[in-house]
Amino acid sequence: IWDTAGQERFRSVTHAYYRDAHALLLLYDVTNKASFDKIQAWLTEIHEYAQQDVVLMILGNKV
C-alpha cells in the first residue's frame, strides 16, 4: 500500500505506482469540498497511467 497523501511533491512518483496497481483508493475529506473537487484530476491521471482493468474506489473520510 502506497499513501502519497495527495501531496503535490509526490505527484511525479505516483505514475510509477499506477502501472502495476490492481486497485486504487481515492480518499477525500468530507468536510473539505476542495479535496473532493481534486478527484477529477486524480482520475484523469489514473486513466492515463494505470491499467484499464484497475479497480477504483472513491471514499469520503473524516476521522
WOHU-V583082 format. One record per backbone hydrogen bond with DSSP energy under -1.0 kcal/mol. CO is the residue of the C=O (numbers start at 1). NH is the residue of the N-H. Records with the same first field share a line. If there is no record, write none. Layout:
CO=NH / NH
//
This chain:
4=7
7=10
8=11
10=14
14=18
15=19
18=21
22=55
24=57
26=59
28=61
29=32
32=36
33=37
34=38
36=39
38=42
39=43
40=44
41=45
42=46
43=47
44=48
45=49
46=50
51=54
55=24
57=26
59=28
61=30
//
